[in-house]
Amino acid sequence: MDRNDLKLEIQRYCFAAHDMQLFLDTHPKDEKAFALFVSLTKKAKELKKEYVRKYGPLCVSDAAEYDTYRWTENPWPWEKGGNA
């Protein structure tokens, strides 16, 4: 998966997890919804970890995953092209 495809996949899983979180706010005892929320959240975390490993920090807190501070390296996560 290339950089942009991976970012899009992360966005999809984060959106779906957030949508489930909103549902759970009004249906906190729904076990199936909670299981789906957990699954979507895990997948989003895995994809984010893959992105950080391949391309650099996706958000500022990811900068703590490296031996040096890489948040200021270009391109920024929201910019097109290049490898961090």
ZANU-273489 format. One record per residue: residue number from 1; residue in one letter; x, y, z of N, C-alpha, C in turn. Coordinates in steps of 0.05 Angstrom, whole numbers, plus 32768, in hexadecimal, padded with zeros to 4 digits. Layout:
N
i; aa; n.c1; n.c2; n.c3; ca.c1; ca.c2; ca.c3; c.c1; c.c2; c.c3
NUM; a; X; Y; Z; X; Y; Z; X; Y; Z
...
This chain:
84
i; aa; n.c1; n.c2; n.c3; ca.c1; ca.c2; ca.c3; c.c1; c.c2; c.c3
1; m; 8011; 7FE9; 8000; 8000; 8000; 8000; 8012; 8019; 8000
2; d; 800D; 802B; 7FEE; 801D; 8044; 7FED; 8014; 8057; 8003
3; r; 8023; 806C; 8006; 801F; 8080; 801B; 8002; 808B; 801C
4; n; 7FF8; 8094; 8005; 7FDE; 80A0; 8004; 7FC8; 808B; 8009
5; d; 7FCB; 8073; 7FFE; 7FB7; 805E; 8002; 7FB6; 8056; 8020
6; l; 7FCE; 8056; 802C; 7FCF; 804F; 8049; 7FC1; 8064; 805A
7; k; 7FC6; 807E; 8053; 7FB8; 8094; 8062; 7F9A; 8092; 805E
8; l; 7F91; 808B; 8046; 7F74; 8089; 8041; 7F69; 8072; 8051
9; e; 7F77; 805C; 8053; 7F6E; 8044; 8062; 7F6C; 804B; 8080
10; i; 7F80; 805A; 808A; 7F7F; 8063; 80A6; 7F67; 8074; 80AB
11; q; 7F62; 8086; 8099; 7F4A; 8098; 809B; 7F30; 8088; 809C
12; r; 7F2F; 8074; 808B; 7F16; 8063; 808A; 7F12; 8055; 80A5
13; y; 7F27; 8049; 80B0; 7F24; 803A; 80C9; 7F1E; 804D; 80E0
14; c; 7F2C; 8064; 80E0; 7F27; 8078; 80F6; 7F0B; 8083; 80F4
15; f; 7F01; 8088; 80DC; 7EE6; 8092; 80D9; 7ED1; 807D; 80E3
16; a; 7ED5; 8064; 80DB; 7EC3; 804F; 80E3; 7EC4; 804B; 8102
17; a; 7EDC; 804C; 810D; 7EDE; 8049; 812B; 7ED1; 8060; 8139
18; h; 7ED4; 8078; 812E; 7EC7; 808F; 813B; 7EA8; 808D; 8138
19; d; 7E9F; 8084; 8122; 7E82; 8080; 811E; 7E77; 806B; 8132
20; m; 7E86; 8056; 8136; 7E7E; 8042; 814A; 7E7F; 804E; 8166
21; q; 7E92; 805F; 816C; 7E94; 806C; 8186; 7E7B; 807D; 818B
22; l; 7E73; 808B; 8176; 7E5A; 809C; 8179; 7E42; 808A; 817E
23; f; 7E40; 8074; 8170; 7E2A; 8061; 8175; 7E2B; 8057; 8191
24; l; 7E43; 804F; 819B; 7E45; 8045; 81B6; 7E3F; 8059; 81CB
25; d; 7E42; 8073; 81C5; 7E3A; 8087; 81D8; 7E1D; 8086; 81DF
26; t; 7E0D; 807C; 81CD; 7DF0; 807A; 81D2; 7DE7; 805D; 81D6
27; h; 7DF8; 804A; 81D0; 7DF2; 802D; 81D3; 7E0A; 801F; 81E1
28; p; 7E11; 8027; 81F9; 7E29; 801D; 8206; 7E29; 7FFF; 820C
29; k; 7E13; 7FF3; 820D; 7E11; 7FD6; 8213; 7E11; 7FC4; 81FB
30; d; 7E13; 7FCF; 81E3; 7E13; 7FC0; 81CA; 7E2E; 7FB2; 81C7
31; e; 7E2F; 7F98; 81CD; 7E48; 7F89; 81CC; 7E53; 7F86; 81B0
32; k; 7E42; 7F82; 819C; 7E4B; 7F80; 8181; 7E58; 7F9A; 8177
33; a; 7E4B; 7FB0; 817E; 7E56; 7FCA; 8176; 7E71; 7FCF; 8183
34; f; 7E72; 7FC7; 819D; 7E8C; 7FCB; 81AB; 7EA2; 7FBA; 819F
35; a; 7E9B; 7FA1; 8198; 7EAF; 7F90; 818C; 7EB9; 7F9B; 8171
36; l; 7EA6; 7FA6; 8162; 7EAE; 7FB3; 8148; 7EBF; 7FCB; 814D
37; f; 7EB8; 7FDB; 8161; 7EC8; 7FF3; 8168; 7EE4; 7FEB; 816F
38; v; 7EE7; 7FD6; 817F; 7F02; 7FCC; 8187; 7F11; 7FC3; 816E
39; s; 7F04; 7FB4; 815D; 7F11; 7FAA; 8145; 7F1A; 7FC1; 8132
40; l; 7F09; 7FD4; 812E; 7F0F; 7FEB; 811D; 7F26; 7FFC; 8129
41; t; 7F26; 8000; 8143; 7F3A; 800F; 8150; 7F55; 8001; 814E
42; k; 7F56; 7FE7; 8152; 7F6F; 7FD7; 8150; 7F7A; 7FD9; 8134
43; k; 7F69; 7FD6; 8120; 7F72; 7FD8; 8104; 7F7D; 7FF4; 80FE
44; a; 7F70; 8008; 8107; 7F7A; 8024; 8103; 7F95; 8027; 8110
45; k; 7F99; 801D; 8128; 7FB3; 801F; 8135; 7FC9; 8010; 8126
46; e; 7FC2; 7FF9; 811C; 7FD5; 7FE9; 810C; 7FDE; 7FF8; 80F3
47; l; 7FCA; 8004; 80E5; 7FD0; 8013; 80CD; 7FE0; 802C; 80D3
48; k; 7FDA; 8039; 80E9; 7FE9; 8051; 80F1; 8006; 8049; 80F7
49; k; 800A; 8033; 8105; 8025; 802A; 810B; 8034; 8023; 80F2
50; e; 8027; 8017; 80DE; 8034; 8011; 80C5; 803C; 802B; 80B6
51; y; 802A; 803E; 80B7; 8030; 8058; 80AA; 8048; 8065; 80B6
52; v; 8048; 8066; 80D1; 805E; 8073; 80DF; 8079; 8065; 80D9
53; r; 8078; 804B; 80D8; 8090; 803B; 80D2; 809A; 8041; 80B6
54; k; 8088; 8042; 80A3; 8090; 8046; 8086; 8096; 8063; 807F
55; y; 8085; 8075; 8089; 8086; 8090; 807E; 808C; 80A6; 8092
56; g; 808D; 80A0; 80AC; 8092; 80B4; 80C0; 8079; 80BB; 80CF
57; p; 807B; 80CF; 80E1; 8065; 80D6; 80F3; 804C; 80DF; 80E4
58; l; 8036; 80D5; 80EC; 801C; 80DD; 80E1; 8010; 80F4; 80F2
59; c; 8016; 80F3; 810C; 800E; 8109; 811D; 8025; 810E; 8130
60; v; 8025; 8124; 813E; 803C; 812C; 814E; 8044; 8117; 8163
61; s; 8030; 810A; 816F; 8036; 80F6; 8184; 8046; 80DE; 8178
62; d; 8044; 80DA; 815E; 8053; 80C4; 8152; 8071; 80C9; 8152
63; a; 8079; 80E3; 8155; 8095; 80EA; 8155; 80A4; 80DC; 816C
64; a; 8096; 80D4; 8180; 80A3; 80C6; 8197; 80AB; 80A9; 8190
65; e; 80A3; 809F; 8179; 80AA; 8084; 8170; 80C6; 8082; 8165
66; y; 80D4; 8098; 8162; 80EF; 8098; 8155; 8105; 80A0; 8169
67; d; 811D; 809B; 8160; 8134; 80A3; 8170; 813A; 80C1; 816F
68; t; 8130; 80CE; 815B; 8133; 80EB; 8158; 8118; 80F7; 8152
69; y; 8116; 8111; 8155; 80FD; 8120; 8151; 80F9; 8124; 8133
70; r; 80E5; 8116; 8127; 80E1; 8117; 810A; 80C8; 8126; 8102
71; w; 80B9; 8131; 8114; 80A0; 813E; 810D; 80A3; 8155; 80F9
72; t; 80BA; 8163; 80FA; 80BE; 817A; 80E9; 80C9; 8173; 80CD
73; e; 80CE; 8159; 80C9; 80D7; 8151; 80AE; 80C1; 8153; 809A
74; n; 80C8; 815B; 8082; 80B4; 815D; 806C; 80B3; 8143; 805C
75; p; 809D; 813E; 804E; 8085; 814E; 804E; 8074; 8148; 8066
76; w; 8063; 815B; 806D; 8050; 8157; 8082; 803C; 8141; 807A
77; p; 8030; 8133; 808D; 801E; 811D; 8086; 8008; 8124; 8073
78; w; 7FFF; 813D; 8073; 7FE8; 8145; 8063; 7FF1; 814F; 8047
79; e; 800B; 8150; 8043; 8015; 8159; 8029; 8019; 8141; 8017
80; k; 8018; 8146; 7FFD; 801B; 8130; 7FE9; 8039; 812B; 7FE4
81; g; 803E; 8111; 7FDD; 8058; 810A; 7FD3; 806E; 8108; 7FE8
82; g; 8084; 80FD; 7FE0; 809C; 80FC; 7FF1; 809A; 80E6; 8006
83; n; 80B0; 80E0; 8011; 80B2; 80CD; 8028; 80BE; 80DA; 803F
84; a; 80B3; 80D5; 8056; 80BE; 80E1; 806F; 80D5; 80D1; 8078
